[in-house]
Amino acid sequence: MIESRKKDHMDICLKKDVESGNDFWSMIKLFHRAAPEIDLDDISTRCKFLGVDISAPLVISAITGGYSGAKTINQRLAAAAEKVGIPMGVGSQRPALENKKYRKSYEVVSKYDPPLVFGNIGAPQLIPQKGRTPIDVEKCKEALEMIDGDFIAVHFNYLQEVVQPEGDDHGVNIMANLKELARQIPIIAKETGAGVSSEMALEFQEAGVRAIDVGGMGGTSFSGVEYHRNKGKNEKDLAKLLWDWGIPTPVSIIECRRTTELPLISTGGVRNGLHTVKALALGADTVGIAGGILPWVNRSEEDTISYLNNIIKELRTVMFLLGCKNIEELRKQRVVITGELRDWIMD
Ligand SMILES: Cc1cc2nc3c(=O)[nH]c(=O)nc-3n(C[C@H](O)[C@H](O)[C@H](O)COP(=O)(O)O)c2cc1C
């Protein structure tokens, strides 16, 4: 069941349109600098994230593992992350924690040396769901050891869960369990496309997580993915209704920055270097990319590396036009927020 679900997600994301219909990044404007007073070659995209040096403020977000075919995808992602010098995450490790035959599709990552590797488990699995045993601290340690990982990303995907027939719909005690886990293991709290509010960010901080991945609305819609999986079932209407449910990614960055100084990953609809610049100018420390990399990683390791290097080239080009020689300067850029985004943040 889980195996086919992870494969379905990949196939649907590759073959169907599952993007949110909204381009919130275009509602953010930057101030061009006519005289850059720097040379393009002198621009550095290097920065520190979660205590390590990375070549650019980019993270390959959690995508996959746990079915035949996922090993190749994770191998290519890990090789690309090592070559480009950026962190990467694996997809939910629940399949491998439940059945050892799936471990290989994750373990392959430990053959490479990206600056950081993030394991992944679902927040709903921290509590009992439909008679299944919850994932405990020991299982999380096993998940980290499997990939020689540095942090566990605990993903909050309740939107996706409630629009599918077999989804996990228990939520009581999630935060208490997260807190207990975070006492013993370095945790990143991660949304998967519906965003994090200022109140939620504060709760995550108080639970002791080390970073937040805002996983906002505006990119891959997991309601959209479930809509395609649920064709012929009643739940498809619910999935369609909630296709664009959530807090837009740029709003989520601003919201989190209102209540926390925790490191922030801005995932959700980041597709190029210009989006990256805007996310950083709003207060994110790095951006995360999932949907955008899929067609490239599906082709080859080389295509994956070119895709990432192209984003870094775009990032450097925009930094030049803003007169920023490093990421620190980029973070101080003035931004103008227009349209619907302005309404969100004026609230
Ligand atoms: C095929 C696919 C599988 C995913 N699987 C996971 C997962 O197992 N765990 C997780 O935390 N996020 C998962 N995600 C969510 C992404 O990490 C990310 O939060 C989300 O897709 C929004 O980013 P995007 O707009 O760049 O795709 C997956 C995304 C895709 C496209």
The ligand as an SDF file (V2000), in Angstrom:
LIG
                    3D

 31 33  0  0  0  0  0  0  0  0999 V2000
    6.8800   13.3640   -5.6100 C   0  0  0  0  0  0  0  0  0  0  0  0
    6.9600   14.0700   -4.2830 C   0  0  0  0  0  0  0  0  0  0  0  0
    7.0460   13.3200   -3.1160 C   0  0  0  0  0  0  0  0  0  0  0  0
    7.1450   13.9540   -1.8680 C   0  0  0  0  0  0  0  0  0  0  0  0
    7.2970   13.1930   -0.7380 N   0  0  0  0  0  0  0  0  0  0  0  0
    7.5340   13.8140    0.4480 C   0  0  0  0  0  0  0  0  0  0  0  0
    7.8420   13.0590    1.6140 C   0  0  0  0  0  0  0  0  0  0  0  0
    7.9150   11.8270    1.5810 O   0  0  0  0  0  0  0  0  0  0  0  0
    8.0590   13.7330    2.7740 N   0  0  0  0  0  0  0  0  0  0  0  0
    7.9920   15.1040    2.8460 C   0  0  0  0  0  0  0  0  0  0  0  0
    8.2520   15.6910    3.9040 O   0  0  0  0  0  0  0  0  0  0  0  0
    7.6750   15.8380    1.7530 N   0  0  0  0  0  0  0  0  0  0  0  0
    7.4590   15.2410    0.5710 C   0  0  0  0  0  0  0  0  0  0  0  0
    7.1690   15.9890   -0.5460 N   0  0  0  0  0  0  0  0  0  0  0  0
    6.9010   17.4320   -0.3660 C   0  0  0  0  0  0  0  0  0  0  0  0
    8.0710   18.3230   -0.7400 C   0  0  0  0  0  0  0  0  0  0  0  0
    9.1940   18.0780    0.0800 O   0  0  0  0  0  0  0  0  0  0  0  0
    7.6710   19.8080   -0.6880 C   0  0  0  0  0  0  0  0  0  0  0  0
    7.3990   20.1660    0.6340 O   0  0  0  0  0  0  0  0  0  0  0  0
    6.4540   20.1340   -1.5330 C   0  0  0  0  0  0  0  0  0  0  0  0
    6.4290   19.3650   -2.7210 O   0  0  0  0  0  0  0  0  0  0  0  0
    6.4130   21.6180   -1.9280 C   0  0  0  0  0  0  0  0  0  0  0  0
    7.5630   21.9780   -2.6520 O   0  0  0  0  0  0  0  0  0  0  0  0
    7.5700   22.1570   -4.2600 P   0  0  0  0  0  0  0  0  0  0  0  0
    6.5340   23.1650   -4.6230 O   0  0  0  0  0  0  0  0  0  0  0  0
    8.9750   22.5840   -4.6110 O   0  0  0  0  0  0  0  0  0  0  0  0
    7.2490   20.8070   -4.8450 O   0  0  0  0  0  0  0  0  0  0  0  0
    7.1190   15.3780   -1.7910 C   0  0  0  0  0  0  0  0  0  0  0  0
    7.0160   16.1190   -2.9740 C   0  0  0  0  0  0  0  0  0  0  0  0
    6.9370   15.4970   -4.1980 C   0  0  0  0  0  0  0  0  0  0  0  0
    6.8510   16.3460   -5.4430 C   0  0  0  0  0  0  0  0  0  0  0  0
  1  2  1  0
  2  3  1  0
  2 30  2  0
  3  4  2  0
  4  5  1  0
  4 28  1  0
  5  6  2  0
  6  7  1  0
  6 13  1  0
  7  8  2  0
  7  9  1  0
  9 10  1  0
 10 11  2  0
 10 12  1  0
 12 13  2  0
 13 14  1  0
 14 15  1  0
 14 28  1  0
 15 16  1  0
 16 17  1  0
 16 18  1  0
 18 19  1  0
 18 20  1  0
 20 21  1  0
 20 22  1  0
 22 23  1  0
 23 24  1  0
 24 25  2  0
 24 26  1  0
 24 27  1  0
 28 29  2  0
 29 30  1  0
 30 31  1  0
M  END
$$$$
